[in-house]
Amino acid sequence: MKNFYLQYLKTLSKDKLIYLIYNPYRKQKAINHVSYRTIALLISYHGEKYRGLAECKDGDSIGNRIKNALLLSTLADHIVYAGRTDKGVSAIGMVASVKIKSLLRENTSRYFLNDDDNHEFNYQAILNNYLPEDIRVIGWAPVEDGFSARFTCIKRKYRYYFTNPFVKIKNQIRLKYDINKMEEMCQKILTLKNFYNLSKHSDKSARYNRTVDICQIIKEGDLYYLDIQAKSFLHNMVRKIFWVLEMAGKDENFDWEKIGTSDPQNLVFYEAVFPVNLCFLKSNNNIDAITKDYNTCLAKQKIVKLIFESQLK
């Protein structure tokens, strides 16, 4: 618990630290509850300064911060995520499942909201109180007891955002990427069945057969993004796919056995898809606060700021 509290202190602003010095920390009393229920949490985060989503002992990760919030709030002690993101990668639609304390006595194993849920804990407000501004719980949804964010999930969707400025190449002014050639490469990616060359071989037991359902380039205002969806992805698979698309867009030759890896900062875990639509309960006040927080946190990175604003508008 000491390590989790230390991580919590590191998230506090100067004013909050001063407040704690003059108002000594009192151990959080366990929240009074009636029962436990399984819920889904919708989570957004800016991953630039974290060592990925997974919990780790030797660094600051998003998973560590969320686990810390669960423990300090005394709501829960275990959480399961629909996907994973590496160091520097962000998310605007990460879903997690957690068995958590509840104020309701019965009829909590369901996929729909009812009036009783209006009298439930305000889970996102409680957890966000213990989270830094660049990690936010957007809302929560009721689910059946057997729900697992990891194993119930049937599709994962990522977006890789990029710009296409005019550049000078061989004394000619042209767009950096030929979008048509990138789209042609997307069609080739859709035909692949083995992604050994398009992944990092960090797991010796990994199976490299995958099917990509969607792979397309979308224009959104001044931005473009790779929209890609599959049931599951291999380590660094999306970043390596985008590297290949970049090479195609710049009309550069490359060796399929020596694929590079694009930078993580513009990659976003966008959505987790389930057999049933999850009914997330959100509060307007919470969303307003999140927008304010992200405007502050992402001011130095316009491209990621636009990603979050597009989700919150």
TORKEVEX-254688 format. One line per field, with one value per residue (C-alpha): residue number from 1; chain; x, y, z. Coordinates in steps of 0.001 Angstrom, whole numbers, plus 500000, padded with zeros to 6 digits. Layout:
<nodes>
seq	NUM:...
mol	A:...
x	X:...
y	Y:...
z	Z:...
</nodes>
This chain:
<nodes>
seq	1:2:3:4:5:6:7:8:9:10:11:12:13:14:15:16:17:18:19:20:21:22:23:24:25:26:27:28:29:30:31:32:33:34:35:36:37:38:39:40:41:42:43:44:45:46:47:48:49:50:51:52:53:54:55:56:57:58:59:60:61:62:63:64:65:66:67:68:69:70:71:72:73:74:75:76:77:78:79:80:81:82:83:84:85:86:87:88:89:90:91:92:93:94:95:96:97:98:99:100:101:102:103:104:105:106:107:108:109:110:111:112:113:114:115:116:117:118:119:120:121:122:123:124:125:126:127:128:129:130:131:132:133:134:135:136:137:138:139:140:141:142:143:144:145:146:147:148:149:150:151:152:153:154:155:156:157:158:159:160:161:162:163:164:165:166:167:168:169:170:171:172:173:174:175:176:177:178:179:180:181:182:183:184:185:186:187:188:189:190:191:192:193:194:195:196:197:198:199:200:201:202:203:204:205:206:207:208:209:210:211:212:213:214:215:216:217:218:219:220:221:222:223:224:225:226:227:228:229:230:231:232:233:234:235:236:237:238:239:240:241:242:243:244:245:246:247:248:249:250:251:252:253:254:255:256:257:258:259:260:261:262:263:264:265:266:267:268:269:270:271:272:273:274:275:276:277:278:279:280:281:282:283:284:285:286:287:288:289:290:291:292:293:294:295:296:297:298:299:300:301:302:303:304:305:306:307:308:309:310:311:312:313
mol	A:A:A:A:A:A:A:A:A:A:A:A:A:A:A:A:A:A:A:A:A:A:A:A:A:A:A:A:A:A:A:A:A:A:A:A:A:A:A:A:A:A:A:A:A:A:A:A:A:A:A:A:A:A:A:A:A:A:A:A:A:A:A:A:A:A:A:A:A:A:A:A:A:A:A:A:A:A:A:A:A:A:A:A:A:A:A:A:A:A:A:A:A:A:A:A:A:A:A:A:A:A:A:A:A:A:A:A:A:A:A:A:A:A:A:A:A:A:A:A:A:A:A:A:A:A:A:A:A:A:A:A:A:A:A:A:A:A:A:A:A:A:A:A:A:A:A:A:A:A:A:A:A:A:A:A:A:A:A:A:A:A:A:A:A:A:A:A:A:A:A:A:A:A:A:A:A:A:A:A:A:A:A:A:A:A:A:A:A:A:A:A:A:A:A:A:A:A:A:A:A:A:A:A:A:A:A:A:A:A:A:A:A:A:A:A:A:A:A:A:A:A:A:A:A:A:A:A:A:A:A:A:A:A:A:A:A:A:A:A:A:A:A:A:A:A:A:A:A:A:A:A:A:A:A:A:A:A:A:A:A:A:A:A:A:A:A:A:A:A:A:A:A:A:A:A:A:A:A:A:A:A:A:A:A:A:A:A:A:A:A:A:A:A:A:A:A:A:A:A:A:A:A:A:A:A:A:A:A:A:A:A:A
x	500000:502963:504110:500611:500316:503715:502479:499336:501450:503373:500133:499214:499650:501730:498606:497286:500646:500705:497167:498277:501234:498989:496109:497813:496682:494151:493850:490802:488057:486546:483471:480260:478572:475763:477167:479590:478785:480676:480777:482588:484622:485216:488687:490630:494275:497184:500008:502988:504701:503693:505233:502100:498880:500172:501058:504811:507075:509908:508134:505074:502338:498692:497724:499620:497724:494322:495104:496227:492884:490921:492869:492863:489127:488675:486238:488105:491498:491528:490844:490896:491361:490021:493391:496902:498850:502612:504713:503550:500289:496989:493378:489984:487859:489595:487131:487904:485910:486028:484221:483414:481531:477883:475054:472501:471362:470097:469421:472868:473840:472477:473497:470993:470582:467585:466421:468386:471650:470888:471364:474648:478112:479380:482250:483922:483878:485347:488114:488975:489595:492611:493772:496018:494413:495722:493948:490160:487301:484616:481743:480594:478144:476253:477244:476457:478575:480431:481557:485300:486618:489370:487580:484109:485564:485155:486876:489518:489917:492956:493587:496968:496721:499017:499274:500127:501993:503603:507334:510215:511431:514038:513403:509674:506946:504520:502461:504503:502323:500514:497249:496180:499296:498698:495153:496472:498788:495814:494132:497230:497263:493674:494789:497560:497065:500462:501817:505164:507069:504611:505016:507564:508541:508326:506244:507761:504359:502620:500691:501109:497992:495580:492742:492417:488765:489205:492278:491630:492838:490282:490547:489180:489663:493387:494203:494320:494207:494676:491478:492250:490185:490759:489741:493218:496578:500181:502804:503645:501492:499640:502784:504599:501632:501622:505385:504696:501934:504338:506879:504170:502929:506461:507016:510059:511214:511572:512414:509403:511777:513136:510023:510457:508153:506359:506400:503839:502600:499961:498555:495261:493251:489929:487232:486497:483524:481373:478519:476112:476098:477316:475153:477649:476366:478149:477647:477788:479830:482361:482650:483089:485868:487550:487512:489127:491745:492687:492909:495481:497406:497659:498387:501918:500695:498070:497516:496686:494600:492447:492066:490581:488411:486903:485774:484452:482543
y	500000:502294:502195:502951:505944:507218:507075:508926:511709:512101:512898:515803:519468:521792:523189:519715:518680:521790:520964:517486:518863:521092:518616:515267:512356:510128:506597:506222:504357:501501:502622:501234:498984:496460:494006:493549:493757:493533:496715:498003:501204:503468:504997:507636:508536:510379:507867:510039:510016:506511:503092:501680:500311:497158:497329:497294:497295:499417:502389:504605:502985:503797:500465:501366:504647:503032:500191:502830:504650:501430:500594:504082:504410:500882:500130:497148:495490:493842:495052:493510:495511:494907:495660:496798:499886:500333:503217:506515:505174:506818:505640:507259:504127:501624:499359:497528:495125:495162:493487:496459:497555:498439:500189:497903:494672:492732:492692:493973:491236:492813:494746:497574:500611:500990:503496:501764:502746:506406:505553:503704:504979:507703:505456:507799:510753:508673:507166:510395:511984:509675:509841:512390:514716:512783:509573:509782:507377:508614:506450:503014:500433:497549:494114:490514:488776:486646:489658:490041:493091:490892:487668:489031:491599:490555:493471:496065:499265:501548:504852:506214:509968:511851:515037:515364:518660:519990:519224:519849:516633:516732:520453:519843:520931:518058:516446:514263:511188:509887:508885:506740:504594:504305:503126:500557:499206:499051:496676:494480:494430:493149:490095:489090:486138:485947:489042:487689:490419:493048:492495:492525:489008:489585:486478:483142:481450:484009:482843:485194:484368:487270:488665:492426:493390:497099:498936:502321:505920:508509:512299:514342:518078:518797:515361:511874:508631:504941:503227:499586:496859:493192:490685:490925:492500:491418:493471:496618:495327:498601:500738:498445:498450:502242:502259:500190:502612:505527:503881:503298:506880:508225:505773:504291:500702:498546:495007:493083:491217:494467:496424:499525:500794:504154:506434:505647:509179:509322:505843:505611:502648:503876:501319:497889:496093:493556:491217:493555:497346:498569:501317:503698:506082:509427:512761:516087:517620:514832:515314:519094:518506:515998:518438:521086:518642:517465:520988:521668:518412:518186:521803:520911:518190:519533:516273:514322:517216:516962:513235:513731:516682:514650:512050:514512:516940
z	500000:500705:497080:495810:498170:496984:493391:494455:496007:492746:490924:493206:492377:494550:496242:497062:498526:500715:501847:502896:504852:506938:506997:507651:505510:507184:505974:503763:505541:503597:501664:503110:500593:500300:497754:494869:491179:487894:485826:482752:482945:479947:480238:478307:478800:477252:477335:476397:479798:480931:480402:478835:480269:481965:485648:486268:489315:487942:486395:486172:484099:483469:484997:488167:488459:487943:490362:492850:492482:493023:496184:497690:497098:498564:495729:494229:493961:490510:486975:483478:480251:476752:475179:475846:474879:474950:476189:474713:473244:474215:474446:474172:474319:476560:478359:481592:483736:487504:490381:492533:495646:495110:496930:495274:496856:493823:490072:489126:486615:483407:480305:480632:482852:485139:487746:490503:488808:489515:493203:492652:493545:491204:490211:487747:490162:492992:490861:489045:492428:492762:489135:487397:484876:481873:482944:483214:483823:481424:482655:483745:482410:484045:482731:483539:486163:483606:481563:480930:479092:477652:476759:475918:473508:469851:468039:468852:466879:466717:464972:463938:463339:460967:458914:455237:454806:451661:451585:449206:447559:444771:444206:443914:446325:446914:449612:451935:451335:448282:449962:446996:447349:451093:450380:447901:450590:452987:450552:450560:454377:454304:452311:454726:457064:458793:460540:461736:459870:461064:464801:467588:468659:472407:473156:472119:472347:470105:467068:464150:462143:462261:460156:459759:459179:458466:457179:455595:455495:456657:456291:459194:458786:458552:459920:458462:460342:459735:460837:461612:463283:464127:466741:468243:467496:467981:469802:467752:464889:464204:464391:461947:459586:459587:458910:455779:454766:455224:452938:450338:450663:450121:447243:448983:448641:451753:452810:454165:456493:457962:458856:461006:463763:463688:466726:469449:470213:467469:468064:469920:471179:469864:470658:472097:470527:472383:471364:473158:473271:476643:478148:479742:482381:482103:483825:481981:484780:484459:480690:481094:483603:481312:478397:480583:481860:478387:477006:479714:479496:475718:474811:473678:471334:469002:467203:470367:471681:468565:469117:472568:471560:468722:471247:473816:471582
</nodes>
